[in-house]
Amino acid sequence: MTLRIAEIFGPTIQGEGALIGEPTVFVRAGGCDYRCSWCDSLHAVESQYRHSWAPMETDAVWAKVHKLSGGQPLTVSLSGGNPAIQDFGPLITKGRAVGYRFACETQGSIARPWFAELDTLVLSPKPPSSGENVDWDAFDSCRTIGAGARQQVIKIVIFDETDYQWAREVHRHHSDLALYLQPGNPEVDPATPVDLQTLANRLGWLTEKAMADGWFAPRILPQLHVLIWGNKRGV
């Protein structure tokens, strides 16, 4: 099985969502069916970077993960781009056989049978600020197929009031899933320093907004990796 891999790195901590702070090796797939306006991983999305993506067999990906982790079973996060474009099933089978845990984050546009083999499936539908429109039928298919995962959650990035109200509507339709919200980082250029005060202000606004509205369902978290490492690519 040949996979298009933008990068494999770690161990480092997961910077967001349900597994925030957890030691993780990241396998970032190359290719995506979305073009979000604020994407911070264009090197794994745009075809102009295709030359930098490595065609790797499953065994080669697994060997890299195993080497980086020192053979210690930990969490492997499948990210992108959209990892659901490709077949990571054999990699998950190989890793889980020796105790590794697997998480995947996807926008929910493509359903894959291997979702059911995950420890954590993070469905991250993109809000209006992204410029993308969610196919909710496809999203529901991802939910159905991913029901076998040991944990299934929703994560939404919030940039403004419109995104916030949209997230509330999403939660009304999927209230059975744990919901994670995080303020978006508008600066996507890795060479540009992060304005930590602006990020703190955005987190404060989102927290105060939800509390004032009596909306206590979501867990509101920062992008921890941005706070620690800024816009450094690959973290």
C-alpha positions in Angstrom: 0.0 0.0 0.0 1.6 3.3 -1.1 0.8 6.4 0.8 1.5 10.1 0.0 3.2 11.4 3.1 3.9 15.1 3.7 5.8 14.5 6.9 6.2 12.2 9.9 7.5 13.8 13.1 7.5 13.5 16.9 7.2 12.5 19.5 5.7 15.8 20.6 2.5 16.8 22.4 -0.8 16.9 20.7 -1.7 20.6 20.6 -5.4 20.6 20.5 -8.7 18.8 21.0 -9.6 15.7 22.9 -6.0 14.5 23.2 -4.4 17.8 24.0 -1.1 17.4 25.8 -0.7 13.7 24.9 2.7 12.5 23.6 2.1 11.7 19.9 3.8 10.9 16.7 2.3 12.6 13.7 1.8 11.1 10.3 0.7 14.0 8.0 -0.8 12.8 4.7 -0.4 14.8 1.5 -3.6 15.9 -0.3 -6.9 17.4 0.6 -10.4 17.9 -0.9 -10.8 21.2 0.9 -9.1 24.6 0.5 -9.9 26.4 3.7 -9.2 30.1 3.7 -7.2 30.0 6.9 -5.4 26.6 6.4 -2.2 26.4 8.4 -0.8 23.3 6.6 -0.9 24.2 3.0 2.3 22.2 2.5 0.1 19.1 2.9 -2.7 20.4 0.9 -1.8 22.3 -2.3 -0.6 20.4 -5.3 2.3 22.8 -5.8 3.9 21.0 -2.8 3.3 17.6 -4.3 7.0 17.2 -5.1 7.8 17.3 -1.4 5.4 14.5 -0.5 7.1 11.1 -0.2 5.4 8.0 -1.7 5.9 5.5 1.1 4.8 1.9 1.6 2.9 1.1 4.8 5.9 -0.8 6.1 8.1 2.2 5.6 5.7 4.5 7.4 5.4 2.1 10.2 9.3 1.8 10.5 9.6 5.6 10.8 6.9 5.7 13.5 8.5 2.9 15.4 11.9 4.5 15.2 10.7 7.9 16.3 8.8 6.5 19.3 11.7 4.3 20.3 9.4 1.3 20.1 7.3 2.7 22.9 3.6 2.3 22.1 2.0 5.7 22.1 -0.5 7.6 20.1 -0.1 8.0 16.4 -2.1 10.9 14.9 -3.1 10.8 11.3 -3.5 14.3 10.0 -3.2 16.2 6.8 -4.5 17.6 4.5 -7.3 15.1 4.7 -6.0 11.6 5.7 -9.3 10.1 4.8 -8.3 10.4 1.1 -5.9 7.5 1.6 -6.0 4.0 3.1 -4.4 4.0 6.5 -6.1 0.7 7.5 -3.0 -1.5 7.2 -0.9 0.9 9.2 -3.5 1.0 12.0 -3.7 -2.8 12.0 0.1 -3.1 12.2 0.5 -0.6 15.0 -2.4 -1.7 17.1 -1.1 -5.2 17.1 1.8 -4.0 19.2 -0.1 -1.6 21.5 0.0 1.7 19.6 -3.1 3.9 19.7 -4.4 5.7 16.6 -6.2 9.0 16.2 -7.4 10.7 13.1 -8.6 14.2 12.4 -10.7 14.8 9.3 -13.4 17.2 8.2 -15.9 14.4 7.6 -16.1 14.6 3.9 -14.9 11.1 3.1 -15.9 8.0 5.1 -13.4 5.2 5.4 -13.9 1.7 6.9 -10.7 2.0 8.9 -12.4 4.8 11.0 -13.9 1.9 13.0 -10.4 0.7 14.0 -9.3 4.1 15.5 -9.0 4.9 19.2 -10.1 8.5 18.5 -11.9 9.8 15.5 -11.9 13.6 15.5 -14.5 15.0 13.1 -13.7 18.7 12.4 -16.4 20.2 10.1 -15.2 23.6 8.8 -17.2 26.7 9.8 -18.3 29.5 7.4 -15.0 31.4 7.8 -13.2 28.6 6.0 -15.1 29.3 2.8 -16.1 25.6 2.5 -19.6 24.1 2.6 -20.0 20.9 4.7 -21.7 17.9 3.0 -23.7 16.8 5.9 -24.7 13.5 4.3 -21.0 12.6 4.0 -20.4 13.8 7.5 -23.2 11.5 8.8 -21.6 8.6 6.8 -18.4 9.3 8.6 -20.2 9.2 11.9 -21.9 5.9 11.1 -18.7 4.2 9.9 -16.7 5.7 12.8 -19.1 4.5 15.4 -16.8 1.6 16.0 -14.0 3.9 17.1 -13.3 3.8 20.8 -13.9 7.6 20.9 -15.6 9.9 18.5 -15.6 13.7 19.0 -16.3 16.9 17.2 -13.8 19.8 17.0 -14.6 23.2 15.6 -12.3 26.2 15.1 -14.0 29.5 15.8 -13.0 32.8 14.2 -16.0 35.0 14.7 -19.6 35.3 15.8 -20.9 33.6 12.6 -18.7 30.6 13.3 -19.8 30.5 16.9 -23.5 30.4 16.0 -22.8 27.8 13.4 -21.1 25.7 16.0 -24.1 25.9 18.2 -26.3 24.6 15.4 -23.9 21.8 14.7 -24.0 20.8 18.3 -27.8 20.8 18.3 -27.7 18.1 15.6 -24.9 16.1 17.1 -25.3 16.7 20.9 -24.4 13.1 21.7 -20.7 13.7 20.8 -18.3 15.6 23.0 -17.6 19.0 21.4 -14.3 20.8 21.5 -14.0 24.5 20.5 -10.8 26.5 19.9 -10.2 30.0 18.7 -8.6 30.1 15.3 -5.2 31.5 14.6 -5.5 34.0 11.6 -1.8 34.0 10.9 -0.9 31.0 8.8 2.5 32.0 7.5 5.1 30.0 9.4 7.6 32.9 9.1 5.3 35.3 10.9 5.6 35.5 14.7 2.4 34.7 16.6 0.7 37.5 18.5 0.1 35.7 21.8 -1.9 38.5 23.2 -4.3 38.4 20.2 -4.7 34.7 20.7 -5.3 35.1 24.4 -8.0 37.7 23.6 -9.7 35.4 21.1 -9.7 32.6 23.7 -11.1 35.0 26.3 -13.8 36.2 24.0 -14.9 32.6 23.1 -14.9 31.5 26.7 -16.9 34.5 27.9 -19.3 34.3 25.0 -20.2 30.6 25.8 -20.5 31.3 29.5 -22.7 34.3 29.0 -25.0 32.3 26.8 -25.2 29.4 29.3 -23.7 27.1 26.7 -21.8 24.7 28.8 -21.5 21.7 26.5 -18.3 22.5 24.7 -14.8 22.2 26.1 -13.0 25.4 25.1 -9.3 24.9 24.6 -6.3 26.9 23.1 -4.1 25.7 20.3 -1.4 24.7 22.7 1.2 24.1 20.0 0.8 27.6 18.7 1.2 29.1 22.1 4.4 27.1 22.7 6.0 26.9 19.2 4.2 29.7 17.3 3.7 29.1 13.6 6.6 26.6 13.3 5.6 24.2 10.5 4.9 20.6 11.4 3.8 21.0 15.0 
